[in-house]
C-alpha cells in the first residue's frame, strides 16, 4: 500500500516538473511580430500600378513577404455620392477594377496578390481592358470573384474601403498611400523594402543585408538632405 502511494507521489511530481518546464520554455519563446504594410490605391492610377508591379512584387521574390503583413485597399481618391454611388478618379472602368480587386482580396485573403499584380501589369501596359487574361493565369476559383461582383457584395466591400480610407489620420494626400506599422511613408513609399528591414525586430532575412547596404552607400553624402531627415524621422517613429 505504501509503495503504491509513493509511486503516485513520484508520478505527480514528474508531471508537475514537466508542466513547469514546458511553461518556462513557452515564456522564453516570443514570436517576432511581422511588419504591417498597407497600400491605399486605385486600380487605374499609373503610380499605384507601378508601385504594385515594380516594388511590392519584389517582396514576394526576395522573401521579405515572410516578415510582412500586407494589406491592399483598392479605393484611393474615389468619392461617394447620393444613394452610395461611387465615382472614381479615372472613370467608371476604374470602379469596375477596384471592385474586382476588392472581391479578389475577399475571396483569397492570402493569395490575391498574383491576380492583382497581373491586372496592374495590364494597366501599366495601357491595356486595362485585357485584364480578363488574368483569369487564365491563376488556379484559384474565379467564380468566387464573379459571384462577389455580380451580387453587389463587391460594392459593399468598396463602401467599407471608402469609410476606412476617408477615416485615415493623417488623411491620405495622394495615391499610392503607404502605411508601415500605421505610419505613412509619404513620398518615400518606394523605399518600402528599406523601411521593412529597419522596422523588423527579429532576425533579418538575407535580402535585408543587400537592401540596407545599397541604401547606405547610395545615400552617403549624395542624397537630398531634407529627404534624408524625413526618412530618419519616419524610421524612428516606426
N, C-alpha and C positions, 0 to 999 in steps of 0.2 A: 504493500500500500504506500509506504514511504517513498520507495523508489519511483513509483508512478507519479507522485506529486512533484518530486524533484525533476523528473523528466518534463513534466508540464511547465514547471517554472523555467527550466532551461529553454524550452521552445518559445515561451512568451518573451524571454529576454532576447533571444535571437531575432524574433520578429520585430521587437521594438528597436533593436540596433540596426536592423536592415532598413526600417522605416526612417529612422533618424539620418542614416547615411544617405538615403535617397533624397530626403528633404534638403539636407545640406548641399547635395550636388545640384539640385534644381535651383537653389537660391544663388548658386555661383554662376550658372549658365544664363546669360542675359542675351536675348536676341537683339541685334542691332536694327534699329528702325530704318526702313527704306526712306529715300528722299522723294518727297512729293513734288511732282511736276504736273501743272495744269495748263492746258492750252485753250484759250478762248479765241475762237477764229470763225471765219466764214468760208464756205467751200470754194467760191469763185474769186476770192482775193488772191492775186498772184503772190503777194508776200507770205500769206498763210500757206499756200501750196508749196512755195519754195522752202519754207521752214520745215514742213512735214516731210517732204521728199528728200531734201538735202541735209537736214540736220537731225530731226527726230529719227529718221530711218537708221542713222549711224548707231543709235543706242541699241538697236537690235542686232547689228553686225559686229560691234566691238564688245558686247557683253555688259554694257552699263545698265541695260534694262533689268538685269538681275538685282540691282540695288535701287531701282526706281519704281515708284507707284505712279503710273502715267494715266492722266485723265484728259479726254478730249471733249470740248464743249462747243459744238457747231452752231453758233448763233451770231456772234460778232456784233456788227453795227445795225442789225435789223431793228425794226420798230413795230410796236403793237398798236393797231388802230381799233376802230369801232368793231364790236362783236368779235373781238380777239383775232382780227385779221392781221396777218404778218406781212410786212413789206421789207424786202431785203435790199441791201445796198446795190447789188449788182443785178437786180431784176428778179422776176418770178422764177427763172430757172435755178437761181441760187437757192431760193426757198425749197425747191424740189430736192436739190442735192443735200442741203442742210438736213432735211427731214430723212432722206435715205441714210445719211451717215448717222443720224441720231438713232434710227431704227437698227442699224448695224451694231452700234455700241450697246443698245439694249439687248439685242439678240445674242451677241457674243461678247460678254463683258471683258474677257481676257484674250480674245482672238480677233478683234476687229481691225487692228492696225494695218495688216497687209491689204485688206479690202479698201480701207480709206486711203491708204498710200497709193494704191492703184488708181483710184478716182482722181486724186490730186496730181498724179503724173499726167493724166489726160488734160487737166486744167492747165498745167504748165506748158503743155504742147499745143495749147489753144484748140483743143478738141474735146471740150467738156461733154458734148452730147454722145461721145463714143464710150462713155464710162460703163455702159452695159456689158462691154467686153470683160469687165472685171468679174462678172458672174462666172465666166469660164475659168478664171484663174484661182478659184477657191473650191475647196471640197466641202465647205460649210453649207448648211441648209439655207439656201437663199429664200425659200418660201417664208421663213420667219420674217425676213426683211420686207418682202412683198406684202404679206398679211398686215404687218405693222403699218405700212404706208397706206394701204387701201382702206384699212379700218378706221383711219383717223387717229389712231394711237400715236403715230409719229408726230402729228401736230400737237398733241398733248405733251409729248416729250419736249418739243420745241418751246412751248409756253413755259415749261418748267425751266428750261435753259435760259429763256428770256428773263425770268424772275431772278435766277442765280446771277446772270451776267449784270443785270441792272442793279443788283444789290452789292456789287463789289466795292470794297473800301481799301485803298482809294479806288475811285471809279476807273474803268478801263478808258484809255485815251485813244487807242487805235488797235488794229489787229495786224499781226498776231500779238496777243497779250499773254505773256507767260508768267506764271507764278511758280516760285520754287520755295517749298515749305511755307506757302502762304504769302511770300513776299514778291512783289512784281520786279521783274528784271529790266523793265523799261526798254531802252534801245539796245541793251546788252543781251537781248534774248538769244542771239546767235552764238553766244558763248555758253550755252546751257550745259555743255559737257564739262567745262571747267568748273562751273558752279556746283554741279552734281558731285564731282570729285572732292571739292573743298567742303561741301556740306555733309558728306557721308562720314559717320563716326566709326565705322568698322574697318576691317582690313580692305584696303582699296583693290579693286580689280586691276589687272595688269595694264589695261588701256589707260588708266589714270596716270601712270608714270610718264608715258609719252605725251599725253594731253597737257599735263601741268608743266612738263619740261619745255614743250613747244611754246606755251603761253609765256613762260618766264623769259625765254630767250627773245621772243618776239616783242615783248613789252619793255625790255630792259633799256630804258633811255630813249625809246623810239616812239612810244605811244603818246596819245593826246593826254596831257596832264589832268584835265578835268574828267575825262572818261576814266582814267586810272583811279582817281579819287572816288568817283562814284562807285566803281567796282569794289574798291576796298570797303566802302560803306555798306554795300549790299551784302558782301560776304560776311562781315561782322554781324549784320542783323539776322542773317540766316543761321 
